[in-house]
Amino acid sequence: MSLDQLKAFLVRMQADEGLRRAVQAAATADDVAQIAAPLGYVFSGDELLRFSGQRVGRVTVTKQDIPGEYN
């Protein structure tokens, strides 16, 4: 189940400084899902966004609203 995979990834991220930095530098939720996939964690960016506001251990998932550029 994807939710279990997402939670397991967040637990691993707490213990891995490099992984935490990579996730914090990711521009989108899909980017985070792509970081997780090679490590064996399968979830979508959409699932991550729906998890926003929830907490796993010391990690709280927070959706970042970054305005786009306007011409």
HELIX and SHEET records of a PDB file:
HELIX    1   1 SER A    2  ALA A   15  1                                  14    
HELIX    2   2 GLU A   17  ALA A   25  1                                   9    
HELIX    3   3 ALA A   29  ALA A   36  1                                   8    
HELIX    4   4 ALA A   37  LEU A   39  5                                   3    
HELIX    5   5 GLY A   45  ARG A   50  1                                   6    
SHEET    1   A 2 ARG A  55  VAL A  56  0                                        
SHEET    2   A 2 VAL A  59  THR A  60 -1                                        
END                                                                             
